[in-house]
Amino acid sequence: HLRTVAIDLPGHGRSAKDVGDGSAAGLVAAVDGVIDALGLEEVHFVGHSLGGLVVALAAIARPSIAGSVTLLAPAGLATAVDQSFLAAFIEADSRKEMKGVLSRLFFDPSVVTRDMVDDVLQYKRTDGVTAALGLLADNALAKRTPGQELAPRLGDLSLPVTVLWGTKDSVIPMP
């Protein structure tokens, strides 16, 4: 019986749209705040894309509570993130544009449904989302710092680390 806690990072989902400076360190601080608020003593970190970068950095910063790390196409292990995708996602404001952008996330674009497109557009119309996404794209994803070079740092952890990645990922290409 394991407790599962799913976090919407700042700027995502139903979380606050204030992302501070939009840095990965700021997002790690938000994850640390949740861990501390819940009094968690062991965490099995799982993250995808930007969330992969964030949980990897969180586990590296707090190895004493990290039970394992599972990363799905994580930013931070890739050599680059497709900035044209990020820009298109931020700018898209019609169903047709958003469907085209979301289709790039899937090997089979037919899985992008009208409901999915409508849900993403509704989220994007929330006050502060465009600015938050812009800061995150510019600071957490586009600007790489030595602290984000994850491979050697993850290799130094004495816990299970699993990385899952699609070979045809065009948004965060597998290194």
Secondary structure, 3 states (H helix, E strand, C coil): CCCCCCCCCCCCCCCCCCCCCCCHHHHHHHHHHHHHHHCCCCEEEEEECHHHHHHHHHHHHCCCCEEEEEEECCCCCCCCCCHHHHHHHHHCCCHHHHHHHHHCCCCCHHHCCHHHHHHHHHHHCCCCHHHHHHHHHHHHHCCCCHHHCHHHHHHCCCCCEEEECCCCCCCCCCC
